[in-house]
Amino acid sequence: MKALLRAAVTLLVLVAGWQALVWATGLPRYLLPSPLAVLDAIQRQAPLLWTHGLTTLAEILIGLVAGVTLGGVSALLLARFRTARRWLMPLLLVSQAIPVFALAPLLVLWLGYGMVSKIAMAVLVIYFPVTTALFDGLRRTDPGWLDLARTMGASPASILWNIRLPAALPAFWSGVRVAAAVAPIGAVIGEWVGSSSGLGYLMLHANARMQIDLLFAAVLVLGLFAVALYAAVDALARRALPWQPDTQPAEDANP
């Protein structure tokens, strides 16, 4: 409750500072609309924001599920098979060396202007943090546990599923948290490159028509989606890891 209160106070301070900046500088609405103008745009354009927001939200959620699944499977293959490490690891590095903006036009060309190309963009952004986080967790299993399992005659596959994977779950969920935070980036970049719906499309459309208040409204809705998605993933991670409670420094224990 205290954390939510602090977040609310911080948000109010930022909004008040934004409004004060607009009043003090007298910037025109097409350069920096006031928070009141943005709220008015949200109220007036609620059906439009809802329609385009649902499209982007669907792309984000499907991309997140697909990216986490693909990343998890890839990490298991990397941990289990040496041949997979030889072939997949260079692909992982190359996927991060190429800017996503360079790949977005190709994906739109190959997969079309529909949701598929945007989902593919989200998957590309999500894939690396999930794969590397889980793979790193699988590599850092306590050696004592592994030696005990081998002494008891456990097979490599049994060790992977019953010891290494459960021990790597905290690292995996850290990767999923990062994926939830960056998933909207891939979807919106795909919409910027080529689309007929979505919040990214709406941002470009509003910017071209100098409807900057609507542009800010779309950005605000996208930000709310990102925060809600991260909070949901964080809550799910806490439920999935009941044996690993959060710790905090002693000076933060009693704020």
N, C-alpha and C positions, 0 to 999 in steps of 0.2 A: 504493500500500500504506500509506504514512504517513497519507494522508487517511482511509482506512478505519479505521486504528488510532485516529486522533484522534476519529472519529465514534463508534467503539465505546466509548472512554473517556468521552466526553461523555454517551453514553446510560447507561452504568453509574453515573455520578455523579448523573444526574437520577433514575434509579430508586432509588438509595440514599437520595437526599434525600427522595423520595416516601415510601419505607418509614420513614425516620426521623421524618417529619412525622406519619405515622399512629401510630407508637409513642409519640411525645412528647405528642401531643394527645389520644390515646385516642378519636378520632372513631369513631362507630359505622359498621358496614360499609355501611349504607344511605346514608350521606353520602359517605364516601370509602373505598372498599375498598383494601386494600394491594396492591402488585404481586403478592405471592404469591397472594392471592385471585383476582386477575384471571387469572393464569396457570393457576390451578386451574379457573376457569370456561372458559378456552379449551380445556383438556384434556377437561373433562366435556362441553362443548357443541360439540366440534369438528365433528360431522356437521351440526348446525344452522347453525353459522357458515359451513361450507363451502357448504351449499345456498344460503343467502341471499347469501353473498359472491359466488358465481358469477353470480347474477342482477345484482347491482350492477356487477360487473366487466364483464359483457356490455353493460350500458347505457352504461358509461363508454367502453369501446372503440369501440362503434358510434357513439356521440355524438361522440367525438373524430375519427374518420375522416370522418363526415358534416360536422361543423363546420369542420374544416380544409379539406375539399374546397369547401364552400360559400363559406368566407371567401376562399380562394385565387381562385376564379372571380370573386367580387365585386371583389376588388382588381384583377384584370386588366381587368375591365370599367371600373372607375373610372379606371384609368390610360389606357385606350385610347380611351374615348368620353366626350366632354364631356357629352352628354345623360345618360349613366349617373351622372356626378358630380352633376348637378342633382337627380336623383330618388333615388339610393341614399344619398347622404351624409346627408340629413335622416332617413332611416329608420335609419341607423346610430346617429345621435345619440339618436333617440327610443328605440331599443332599450335604450340604457344609462340613459336618464332614468327608465324605468319599473322599479321593483323587481321582481326575479324572483319574489318571494313573491306579488306581485300577479298575475302571469301564470300561476303554477303551477295555481291552481284552475281557471282557464279552460282550460288545456291538458288537465287531467284530465277536465273536463267534455266537451270536444270530442273528445279522442282516447282516452278510456277509462282504466281502471285498470291496463292492461297496460304493457308495456315502451315502447310508442311514445311515450306522454306524457313518460316519464322521459328518453328519448333526445332528444326535442324540447327539454326543459329544458337538457340538457347542451349541445346545439347552440347554444341562445341564449346561454349563458354563454361558449362558446368562440368564437363567430362574430366578436365585436368585436375581441378582441386579435389574431386572425390576420389579419383584413381590414386593420386599421389598420397593423399591422407591415409586411405585404407592400406595401401601398399607399405607405407612407412610404419603403420601400426602393426602389420603382420610381420615385419622384419624385426620388431623390437620386443618380441615376446620374451619373457623371463627364461633364460637358458636352463635354469634349474627345473622348470616345468617340462621343458622339452626333453631333458636328459631322463627325468623320471618316466615320462611316457615311453621313450624308446626302451628303457630298461624293462618296462612291463610288456613290451612287444607290440606297441601300437604302430599301426601302419602310417605312412606319411599322410595319406588322405584323412585318416582318423585324427591325427594330430592337428591338421589344418582346420577341420570342422569343429573339433571339440575343445581345442586349446588356443590355437593361434587366432582364430576368428573371434571368439568371445573376448580375448584379451585386446583385440584391435578395435573393438566397438567404440570406445571413447574417441579414438582418432578418426574413425569413420564418421561419427556424428559431428565432429568438428568440421570435416570436409563438407558434410551436408549443410551445415549452417552457412558456410561460405558460399556454397552453391545456391542456397535460397536467397542470399543477398545479391548475387550477381546475375541470377536468372533473368530478371527484367531487362538487363542490358542487352542480352542476345536477342530477345523478342523485339525490343524497340528498334535496335539497329536494323533488323530485317524489315521492319515496317517502314523505316526511313528510306531504305534502298528501293523498295517496290511493294506496294500494297494498296488495297482499296478500303481497308478498315483497320481499326485498332487505335490505341492512344498515340502511337508514333505517327501514324497517318494524320490523325487529328492535329497534332502539334505542327506538322508541316503545313497543313491546310490553314490553320489559324495564323501562323506566322506569315504566310503569303498574303493573307487578307488583312494584315495588321491588327488582328484580334488578339492582342497580347494578353488580355485578361483571360480569354479562353485557353491560350497557350499555358499560362500559369496554372489554370484550373486542371488541365490535363496532367501537368507535371505533379501537381499536388495529389491527384487521384493515384497516379503511378507510385508516388512515394508512400501513400497509405497502403497500397497493395504490397509493397516491398516490406514495410514494417510488420504488417499483419502476417505475411508469409514467414518471415523470420521468427516472429513470436510463436507461431504455430509449430514450426520445426523445432524450436528450442524447447517448447513444452513436451513435444513428442520425444525428444532426446532425453529429457529428464525422466520420463516414464519408462523409457527403454533401458535406462542405466540407473536403476534404483540403488545399486550397491556402490555408486560413486557420487556421494553428495557433494554439493558445491562447497568450496572453502574460500575464505576471504581473509585478508590481513587483519590482525587484531585491532588496528586503529579504525577499521571500517566496520567492525562487528556491531558497535553501538553508536550509529551516527546521531 
